[in-house]
Amino acid sequence: MSEEVVQAGDGTKLLTTYKSPLYDLDGSVMGTVGVAIDVTQERAYEQEIISKNHTMELIFTTMECGVICHSMDGHRIISINKAALDILGCRSQKELMKKGFDMIAESVIKDDRERLMSSIKGLKKEGDSVSIEYRVRHSDGGIRHVMANVKLIQENGELLYQRFLLDCTAKKLQEEEEKKRQAELLHALSIDYKFVCFYDLDTGKGKSLRNDDGRIFSTSFLMDRSLEKNMEFYIENYVCDEDRSMLRERTSEANLKKELEKKNQYYVNYRTFLNGKMEYYQMKVVRAGTWNEKQGIVLGFRSVNEEIRREMEKKSLLENALSQANKANKAKSTFLSNMSHDIRTPMNAIVGFTDLAIARIGNQEQVGSYLKKIKTSGNHLLNLINDVLDMSRIESGKLHLDEKPCYLKDIVNELYNILNMDTHAKQLDFEIDDTGIFDKEIYCDALRLKQVLLNLLGNAVKYTGVGGSVSMSVTERSGIKEGYVNYEFYIKDTGIGMSKEFLSRIFAPFEREKNSTISGIQGTGLGMAITKNIIDMMGGFIEIESEQGVGTEITVSFSFRLSDHVSTKENNSEKNGAKFQGGNILLAEDNELNQEIAMAILEDAGFFVDVAENGQVAVEMLKCSEPGYYQLVLMDDQMPVMDGHTATKEIRRLKNLELSSIPILAMTANAFEEDKQEALRCGMNGHIAKPIDVSVLLETLNSVLG
């Protein structure tokens, strides 16, 4: 027999040829007989079957689902794919058999073996099947969860077990994690919520998990009733009328399912009303179990009365703070409006009288009158600016007291001298009684004490009409402890007085009962706020009584430490009035107008003045001068190239001791106390604030050069 391919008229064919010898009667070979059969179609079918078998084998060995076929006694494995070996923790069929496969792999956890064997043995006839879940432990100690289906099949007359294995470890872990999370939520509910219960929304059945809130929930939530009926009883008997319809809607089964479809938990806040008392409550609903499989919920109820009350208090505080802020903003807007007017008023006088003085330059008497009015307006403008700066420093905590030994009677006498001209101009009966002062010297910040009393007396003078009276008496009282003395300052006027409503806010910044446009009295609305802050800093006390149209009475008290320092007061009047002869002063000042003013004052006092336009020029001029040529340096602080502080340090480092020890006075617009202290720290001998007060400048020069 042989095969050959031949070319026929209808195409190529595969032929199988059979040849056989032909014998005669005596057994001799007569010839050969040949038969050719066309097997083209049969060969095509055979190749198709081989290809399909190969494909099925490939699918079987590579599919993720494990497949095993074995005998009913378990001793023979007919077939097994790689996925099944992986699931059972083996690398080959040989390893599986060697480890002792006998219906069940050796890797199946012992606790699951009996149940698995029972399920398999329960199959009796062809077509019987069972599904079962069990666990497998791999050599690395890891656990695999297996979902298996076992079916009894017949093949070639023999009954065999066909088993399909699916690794469901990931799904199982996810379910366990979900159960753990649910358990944690239930535990949390049980801790925070007084009443906790479970309901199955599919069956309507429920059970109580915790009840620490007494009779209300015990009577409302009966577990043989549906959730809807229990909630209705609870709402009707215990929930405020205003919240009933809201709570019904939000706890309906349809709404609960809708809300919990989107999130794991759901809150509702409401109010209860019992025995005439309202209380805030919260209901929390949590999904229990796997929501897609079983719609179970856990409900927790708890009182949030204290939390809500605290939130309401915080809200109230915030609203009050907002109200105060709005008031402050309104007050500041009013202040800016007032300040715009109050600043423009003296500025108008300064500019107007300056123009008039220029126009009448030849009329000495009129020009002199204008100049006095310009100075008065300038001083008022300076007071306005000082008030604003003082308030800013108080609010930023930069205002500090500088307590030194001082004579209280001197302070009182100075106040009288300052106010005497104004009271005389208004024809006021003005009196200060200091007969109650017995201790001559005390420790205090004289500047701030003077500021407080001058502000109070100044207001009394401002708001008292022509022919009225203003008075102050000082009374000394025994100190509360040894070495201290108490003083009480009693100020009284017959002025316009204040309303009770305004007295309640008199110490608030920017407050004025009547603005200067209406009353004709200028001010910033900061004076009393500054006064009160300084009094508090000094440990004092202030009390005000006032009646509109009658007048005002103010009592201020302080406790001062007595000084054991014996002072010798010098009378510098002669020195202040004296002319300086032949002295040279170096003026370090960058502003040309300030240079002109300072030079005129100093030259009138008998000095010769050289000017340096910045600190570096001043240092060079001093270095190049002969020792003793300059008696003193007046140093501005803020200058280009080199500032006054740096220039002072450079001078103090000069090798020539006569030059390096020259007196240096700061003459600057940096007028705060910390500015003075900084000037002293960098090596200056004193501090003079701008705008220049001629008497203060000359007195300081006397003290340094005298």
C-alpha positions in Angstrom: 0.0 0.0 0.0 1.3 3.5 -0.8 0.1 7.1 -1.1 0.7 9.4 -4.0 -0.5 12.9 -5.1 -1.9 13.0 -8.7 -3.1 15.9 -10.8 -6.6 15.2 -12.0 -8.7 17.4 -14.3 -10.7 18.8 -11.3 -7.6 19.5 -9.1 -5.0 17.8 -7.0 -6.0 14.6 -5.2 -4.4 12.4 -2.6 -4.7 8.7 -3.6 -4.0 5.5 -1.6 -2.9 2.8 -3.9 -3.2 -0.9 -3.1 -1.1 -3.4 -5.4 -1.5 -7.2 -5.3 0.1 -10.0 -7.5 -2.2 -12.2 -9.7 -1.6 -16.0 -9.7 -2.5 -18.7 -12.2 -3.9 -22.2 -11.3 -0.5 -23.6 -10.8 0.6 -20.8 -8.5 2.7 -18.9 -11.0 2.5 -15.1 -10.9 0.6 -13.9 -13.9 0.9 -10.1 -13.1 -0.1 -7.3 -10.6 -3.4 -5.9 -9.9 -3.5 -2.2 -8.5 -6.4 -0.3 -6.9 -6.3 3.5 -6.2 -8.7 5.1 -3.7 -9.3 8.9 -3.3 -8.7 9.8 0.5 -8.4 13.6 0.1 -11.5 14.4 2.2 -10.7 11.9 4.9 -7.2 13.5 5.4 -8.7 17.0 5.7 -11.1 15.8 8.5 -8.3 14.2 10.3 -6.2 17.4 10.3 -9.2 19.5 11.5 -9.7 17.1 14.5 -6.0 17.2 15.4 -6.1 21.1 15.3 -9.2 21.3 17.5 -7.7 18.9 20.0 -4.6 21.0 20.2 -6.7 24.2 20.8 -8.8 22.4 23.5 -5.6 21.2 25.1 -4.2 24.7 25.1 -7.4 26.2 26.6 -7.5 23.5 29.2 -3.9 24.0 30.4 -4.0 27.8 30.4 -7.5 28.7 31.7 -7.8 30.4 35.1 -10.4 28.1 36.3 -8.9 24.9 37.7 -10.1 21.6 36.2 -9.5 18.1 37.5 -10.9 14.8 36.3 -10.2 11.7 38.5 -11.5 8.3 39.2 -14.1 7.6 41.9 -11.5 6.0 44.2 -9.2 9.1 43.7 -6.2 6.9 42.8 -6.1 8.0 39.2 -6.1 11.5 37.8 -7.4 11.5 34.3 -6.5 15.2 33.6 -5.6 18.3 35.5 -4.7 21.8 34.3 -2.1 24.3 35.6 -4.7 26.5 37.2 -5.8 23.6 39.4 -2.3 22.8 40.4 -1.6 26.4 41.3 -4.7 26.6 43.5 -3.8 23.4 45.3 -0.2 24.6 45.8 1.6 22.0 43.6 3.9 22.5 40.6 3.0 19.2 38.8 0.6 16.3 38.8 3.4 14.0 40.0 4.0 16.3 43.1 0.2 16.3 43.8 0.1 12.5 43.8 3.3 12.2 45.8 1.9 14.4 48.5 -0.9 12.0 48.9 -3.9 13.0 46.7 -6.8 10.8 47.6 -9.9 12.5 46.5 -8.7 15.5 48.5 -5.3 17.3 48.1 -3.0 17.2 51.2 -3.0 21.0 51.2 -6.7 21.3 52.1 -7.0 22.6 55.7 -7.9 19.8 58.1 -11.0 21.6 59.4 -12.5 21.6 55.9 -11.5 18.0 54.7 -14.4 16.1 56.3 -17.0 18.5 54.9 -15.4 18.4 51.4 -15.2 14.6 51.4 -18.8 14.3 52.5 -20.0 16.5 49.7 -18.0 14.6 47.1 -19.2 11.2 48.4 -22.8 12.4 48.4 -22.8 12.2 44.5 -24.4 8.9 43.5 -25.4 8.9 39.9 -24.3 10.5 36.6 -25.2 14.2 36.5 -25.2 14.7 40.3 -23.3 17.9 41.3 -22.5 19.9 44.4 -20.8 23.3 45.1 -18.7 23.9 48.2 -16.2 26.4 49.6 -13.1 25.3 51.4 -9.5 26.5 52.2 -6.1 25.5 51.0 -2.8 26.2 52.8 0.2 26.8 50.5 3.8 26.0 51.4 4.5 29.7 52.2 1.8 29.6 54.9 -0.7 31.6 52.8 -4.4 30.6 52.8 -6.4 30.3 49.5 -10.2 30.3 49.6 -11.5 27.9 46.9 -15.0 27.8 45.4 -15.4 24.3 43.9 -18.1 22.5 41.8 -18.0 18.7 41.7 -20.0 16.7 39.1 -20.3 13.0 38.4 -19.8 12.2 34.7 -19.5 9.0 32.6 -16.7 8.5 30.1 -16.2 5.3 28.2 -18.6 3.5 30.5 -16.7 4.7 33.6 -18.0 7.1 36.3 -15.6 9.9 37.0 -15.5 13.1 39.2 -15.2 16.3 37.1 -14.1 19.2 39.4 -13.9 22.9 38.7 -11.9 25.1 41.1 -12.1 28.9 41.4 -9.7 31.0 43.6 -12.0 33.4 45.4 -9.4 34.6 48.0 -9.5 38.3 46.9 -13.3 38.4 47.1 -13.3 36.6 50.5 -10.7 39.0 51.9 -12.8 41.9 50.7 -15.9 40.5 52.3 -14.0 39.9 55.6 -12.7 43.5 55.5 -16.3 44.8 54.9 -17.5 42.7 57.9 -14.7 44.0 60.0 -15.5 47.6 59.1 -19.2 47.0 59.8 -18.3 45.5 63.1 -16.2 48.5 64.0 -19.0 50.8 63.0 -21.5 48.9 65.2 -19.0 49.0 68.0 -18.6 52.7 67.6 -22.3 53.2 67.6 -22.7 51.1 70.7 -20.1 53.3 72.5 -21.4 56.8 71.5 -25.2 56.1 71.1 -27.5 55.4 74.0 -30.0 53.4 71.9 -28.9 51.1 69.1 -31.0 48.7 67.0 -30.8 46.6 63.8 -33.4 46.3 61.0 -33.5 44.3 57.9 -35.2 46.5 55.3 -36.1 43.5 53.1 -37.9 41.5 55.8 -38.8 44.3 58.2 -37.4 42.4 61.2 -35.4 44.1 63.8 -33.6 43.6 67.1 -32.3 45.8 69.9 -28.5 46.0 70.3 -28.3 48.5 73.2 -30.6 50.6 75.3 -29.1 53.0 77.9 -31.6 55.7 77.4 -34.5 54.3 79.4 -38.2 54.2 78.9 -38.5 56.4 75.8 -36.9 54.0 73.3 -38.1 50.9 75.1 -41.7 51.9 74.5 -41.1 53.3 71.1 -39.1 50.5 69.4 -40.8 47.2 69.9 -39.0 44.5 67.9 -42.2 42.8 66.8 -43.2 46.0 64.9 -41.8 47.3 61.7 -39.3 50.2 61.6 -42.0 52.4 60.0 -44.5 51.9 62.8 -41.8 52.3 65.6 -40.6 55.5 64.1 -44.2 56.9 63.8 -44.8 56.1 67.5 -41.5 57.8 68.5 -42.2 60.9 66.3 -45.7 61.4 67.5 -44.9 61.1 71.2 -41.5 62.6 71.6 -40.4 64.8 68.6 -41.1 68.5 68.4 -44.0 69.5 66.2 -41.8 71.5 63.9 -39.5 68.6 63.2 -42.0 65.7 62.8 -42.7 65.9 59.0 -38.9 66.3 58.3 -38.0 63.3 60.4 -40.8 61.2 58.8 -39.6 62.0 55.3 -35.9 61.4 56.1 -36.5 58.1 57.9 -38.9 56.6 55.3 -37.7 53.3 53.9 -37.4 54.8 50.4 -35.3 57.7 51.6 -33.0 55.4 53.7 -32.4 53.1 50.7 -31.7 56.1 48.5 -29.2 57.8 50.9 -27.4 54.5 51.8 -27.1 53.6 48.2 -24.6 56.5 47.9 -22.8 56.4 51.2 -22.2 54.0 54.2 -23.8 56.2 56.8 -26.4 58.9 57.2 -27.2 61.5 59.9 -30.4 63.3 60.9 -30.5 66.0 63.6 -33.9 66.8 65.2 -35.4 68.1 68.5 -37.4 66.3 71.1 -39.9 67.7 73.5 -40.6 66.0 76.8 -42.0 67.4 80.1 -41.9 70.9 78.8 -38.1 70.7 77.9 -36.6 70.7 74.5 -33.5 68.7 73.7 -31.4 68.2 70.6 -31.0 64.6 69.3 -29.2 62.9 66.5 -30.0 59.7 64.6 -27.3 57.9 62.8 -28.0 55.1 60.2 -25.2 52.7 59.1 -25.3 50.0 56.4 -24.8 46.6 57.8 -23.3 43.7 55.8 -23.0 43.7 52.0 -25.6 46.2 50.8 -26.0 44.6 47.3 -26.9 41.3 48.9 -28.8 42.2 52.0 -30.1 45.6 53.0 -29.6 45.7 56.7 -29.2 48.9 58.7 -28.1 49.8 62.2 -29.8 52.8 63.8 -28.2 54.8 66.7 -29.9 57.5 68.7 -28.1 59.9 71.0 -28.5 63.3 72.7 -26.4 66.1 71.2 -27.9 68.8 73.4 -24.6 69.9 74.9 -22.8 69.9 71.5 -25.6 72.0 69.8 -25.8 74.4 72.7 -22.0 74.9 72.5 -22.2 75.5 68.8 -25.0 78.0 69.3 -22.9 79.8 71.9 -20.0 79.9 69.5 -22.3 81.1 66.8 -23.6 83.8 69.1 -20.0 84.8 70.0 -19.1 85.0 66.3 -22.2 87.1 65.6 -21.3 89.4 68.5 -17.7 89.6 67.3 -19.0 90.4 63.8 -21.3 93.0 65.3 -18.4 94.5 67.2 -16.2 94.5 64.1 -18.9 96.2 62.1 -19.3 98.8 64.9 -15.5 99.2 64.9 -15.4 99.7 61.2 -18.3 102.2 61.4 -16.5 104.0 64.2 -13.2 104.0 62.2 -15.1 105.4 59.1 -16.6 108.1 61.3 -13.1 108.7 62.8 -11.6 109.1 59.3 -14.4 111.5 58.4 -13.8 113.4 61.6 -10.0 113.3 61.2 -10.3 114.6 57.6 -12.3 117.6 59.0 -10.2 118.0 62.1 -6.8 117.9 60.2 -8.1 120.2 57.4 -9.3 122.8 59.9 -5.8 123.6 61.4 -4.2 123.1 58.0 -6.6 125.6 56.5 -5.6 128.0 59.2 -1.9 127.4 58.7 -2.1 127.8 54.9 -4.6 130.7 55.1 -2.7 132.7 57.7 0.6 132.0 55.9 -0.8 133.5 52.7 -2.1 136.5 54.6 1.3 137.0 56.3 3.0 136.9 53.0 0.5 139.4 51.5 1.0 141.8 54.5 4.7 141.2 55.1 5.2 144.9 55.8 2.6 145.1 58.6 4.6 143.7 61.5 1.7 143.7 64.0 -0.7 141.8 61.7 2.0 139.3 60.6 2.9 138.7 64.3 -0.8 137.9 65.0 -1.0 135.6 62.0 2.2 133.8 63.1 0.8 133.2 66.6 -2.4 131.7 65.0 -0.3 129.5 62.7 1.7 128.2 65.7 -1.5 127.5 67.6 -2.9 125.6 64.6 0.3 123.7 64.2 0.4 122.6 67.8 -3.2 121.4 67.5 -2.3 119.4 64.4 0.6 117.9 66.2 -1.7 116.9 69.1 -4.0 115.2 66.7 -1.2 113.2 65.2 0.2 112.3 68.6 -3.2 110.9 69.7 -3.4 108.7 66.6 0.1 107.4 67.1 -0.4 106.8 70.8 -3.5 104.8 70.2 -1.7 102.7 67.5 1.1 102.0 70.0 -1.4 101.0 72.7 -3.2 98.6 70.4 0.2 97.0 69.3 1.4 96.7 72.9 4.4 99.0 72.3 3.5 101.7 74.9 5.6 101.3 78.0 5.9 103.2 81.3 9.2 104.9 82.3 9.0 105.3 86.0 11.5 107.8 87.6 11.6 109.9 90.8 9.5 113.1 90.3 7.7 115.8 92.3 3.9 115.5 92.1 3.5 119.2 93.0 5.7 120.2 90.1 3.5 118.2 87.7 0.3 119.8 89.1 1.8 123.3 88.8 2.9 122.6 85.3 -0.7 121.6 84.4 -2.0 124.9 85.9 0.5 126.9 83.8 -0.4 125.1 80.6 -4.2 125.5 81.0 -4.2 129.0 82.6 -4.1 130.9 79.3 -7.0 128.9 77.8 -9.2 129.3 81.0 -8.4 133.0 81.2 -9.4 133.4 77.5 -12.8 131.7 78.2 -13.2 133.6 81.5 -13.5 130.4 83.4 -13.2 130.1 87.1 -10.1 127.7 87.2 -8.6 126.3 90.4 -6.2 123.5 91.3 -5.9 122.6 94.9 -2.7 120.7 95.8 -2.8 121.3 99.6 -3.6 117.6 100.0 -0.1 116.6 98.7 2.3 115.8 101.6 4.9 113.4 100.2 7.1 115.4 98.0 8.7 112.8 95.7 7.2 109.6 94.2 8.1 107.1 91.4 6.0 107.5 88.3 6.0 108.1 84.6 5.6 111.9 84.8 4.9 112.3 81.1 2.1 109.8 81.1 0.5 111.0 84.4 0.6 114.6 82.9 -0.9 113.2 79.7 -3.8 111.7 81.6 -4.6 114.7 83.8 -4.0 117.2 80.9 -6.5 115.3 78.7 -9.2 115.2 81.5 -8.7 118.9 82.4 -8.4 119.9 78.7 -11.7 118.2 78.0 -13.3 120.0 81.0 -12.0 123.4 79.6 -13.1 122.6 76.0 -16.6 121.6 76.9 -17.3 124.3 79.5 -18.8 127.5 78.2 -17.8 131.1 78.9 -18.1 132.0 82.6 -18.2 128.4 83.9 -15.8 126.7 86.3 -13.2 124.0 86.2 -11.4 122.6 89.2 -9.1 119.8 90.3 -8.2 118.8 93.9 -5.6 116.3 94.9 -6.0 114.2 98.1 -3.4 111.9 99.6 -4.5 108.7 101.3 -2.5 106.1 103.1 -1.0 103.4 101.0 -2.3 99.8 101.1 1.3 98.7 101.8 4.4 100.2 103.3 6.4 102.5 101.0 3.4 103.4 98.8 1.0 106.3 98.8 -2.5 106.7 97.2 -3.5 109.9 95.4 -7.0 110.7 94.3 -7.5 113.4 91.7 -11.0 114.9 91.6 -11.9 117.0 88.5 -15.2 118.9 88.2 -16.6 121.2 85.6 -19.9 123.0 84.8 -19.8 122.1 81.1 -22.2 120.6 78.7 -22.1 117.1 80.3 -22.6 113.7 78.7 -25.6 111.4 78.2 -25.8 108.1 80.1 -25.8 106.2 76.7 -22.5 107.8 75.7 -20.9 107.2 79.2 -21.2 103.4 78.5 -18.9 103.7 75.5 -16.8 106.7 76.4 -13.5 104.7 76.5 -14.1 103.1 73.1 -11.6 104.3 70.4 -12.9 106.8 67.8 -16.1 107.6 69.9 -17.4 111.1 70.2 -20.8 112.1 71.4 -20.9 115.0 69.0 -18.5 115.5 66.2 -16.6 118.7 65.7 -18.7 119.7 62.7 -21.8 119.9 64.9 -20.3 121.0 68.3 -17.5 123.2 66.9 -15.1 121.4 69.3 -12.2 119.7 67.7 -10.9 116.2 68.6 -10.2 112.7 67.4 -12.3 110.6 69.7 -9.2 108.9 70.9 -8.3 111.0 74.0 -10.4 109.0 76.5 -9.4 105.6 75.0 -5.8 106.6 75.4 -6.4 108.0 78.9 -8.1 104.8 80.1 -5.4 102.6 78.7 -2.6 104.6 80.4 -4.6 104.6 83.7 -4.9 100.8 83.5 -1.2 100.4 82.7 -0.4 102.5 85.8 -2.7 100.4 87.9 -5.1 103.2 88.5 -8.9 103.6 88.5 -11.2 106.1 86.9 -14.9 106.9 87.6 -17.1 109.4 85.7 -20.4 110.9 86.6 -22.1 113.3 84.2 -25.4 115.0 83.4 -26.2 116.8 80.2 -26.5 120.6 80.8 -25.1 120.3 84.3 -21.5 119.2 84.1 -19.1 116.3 84.8 -17.3 114.9 87.8 -14.3 112.6 87.4 -12.3 110.7 90.0 -9.0 109.2 89.2 -6.9 107.3 91.7 -3.3 106.0 91.6 -1.0 104.2 94.0 2.6 105.4 93.7 5.9 104.1 95.3 7.5 106.6 97.5 11.0 107.8 96.6 13.9 107.9 99.1 15.9 109.8 96.5 16.9 113.3 97.5 16.8 115.5 94.4 18.4 118.9 93.9 16.4 120.9 91.5 18.3 123.4 89.4 16.9 126.6 88.1 17.8 126.7 84.5 15.9 129.8 83.6 19.0 131.9 83.3 20.7 129.3 81.2 17.7 128.9 78.9 17.7 132.6 78.3 21.4 132.9 77.9 23.2 133.3 74.6 25.9 130.8 73.6 29.0 132.5 72.4 31.4 131.1 69.8 30.4 127.4 69.8 30.5 125.3 66.6 27.8 122.7 66.0 27.8 120.0 63.3 24.2 119.5 62.0 23.6 116.2 60.2 20.3 116.7 58.3 19.2 115.8 54.8 16.0 117.9 54.5 16.7 121.4 53.4 13.7 123.0 55.2 14.7 121.3 58.4 18.3 122.5 57.9 17.1 126.1 57.5 14.9 125.9 60.7 17.6 124.3 62.8 20.3 126.7 61.6 18.1 129.8 62.4 17.3 128.6 65.9 20.9 127.7 66.6 22.4 130.9 65.2 19.9 133.0 67.2 21.2 131.1 70.2 24.8 132.2 69.4 26.1 129.0 67.7 28.0 128.6 64.4 26.5 125.8 62.3 28.1 123.5 59.7 25.7 121.2 57.8 26.3 117.6 56.6 23.6 116.2 54.2 24.0 112.6 55.4 25.7 110.5 58.1 28.7 109.6 56.1 29.5 113.3 55.3 29.1 114.1 59.0 31.6 111.3 60.0 34.1 112.6 57.4 33.7 116.2 58.5 34.3 115.3 62.1 37.3 113.2 61.3 38.9 116.1 59.3 38.2 118.7 62.1 40.6 119.7 64.9 39.6 118.2 68.3 37.5 120.7 70.1 36.4 122.5 67.0 32.9 121.1 67.2 31.2 121.3 70.6 28.3 119.0 69.7 26.7 117.0 66.8 22.9 117.2 66.1 22.1 113.9 64.3 19.0 113.1 62.3 18.1 109.4 62.3 16.8 108.7 58.8 19.2 110.0 56.1 20.4 108.6 52.8 23.8 106.9 52.3 24.3 106.5 56.1 21.6 106.8 58.8 22.2 108.6 62.1 22.6 105.5 64.3 25.3 104.0 62.0 27.1 107.4 61.8 27.1 107.6 65.6 28.6 104.1 65.9 31.3 105.1 63.4 32.1 108.3 65.4 32.4 106.3 68.6 34.9 104.0 66.9 37.3 106.9 65.9 40.8 106.5 67.3 41.1 110.1 68.4 39.4 110.0 71.9 38.5 113.7 71.8 36.7 113.3 68.6 35.1 109.9 69.4 33.7 111.3 72.8 32.0 114.4 71.3 28.4 114.8 72.6 25.8 113.6 70.0 22.1 114.5 70.3 19.4 112.8 68.1 17.2 115.4 66.5 14.6 113.3 64.7 10.9 112.6 63.9 11.3 109.2 65.4 9.7 110.3 68.7 8.6 107.1 70.5 10.2 105.9 73.7 11.8 102.9 72.0 13.4 105.4 69.5 14.9 107.3 72.4 16.3 104.1 74.0 17.7 103.0 70.6 19.5 106.3 70.3 21.1 106.0 73.7 22.1 102.4 72.9 23.9 103.3 69.8 26.0 105.9 71.7 24.0 109.2 71.6 23.8 111.4 74.6 20.2 112.6 74.3 17.1 112.8 72.1 15.1 115.8 70.8 11.9 115.1 68.9 10.7 116.9 65.8 9.0 119.3 65.3 11.6 121.2 67.3 10.4 122.9 70.5 12.9 125.8 70.8 12.8 125.8 74.6 13.4 122.0 74.8 16.3 122.3 72.3 18.0 125.1 74.3 17.4 123.4 77.6 18.9 120.1 76.3 21.9 122.0 74.9 22.4 123.7 78.3 22.3 120.3 80.1 24.8 118.7 77.7 27.2 121.7 77.3 26.7 123.4 80.6 
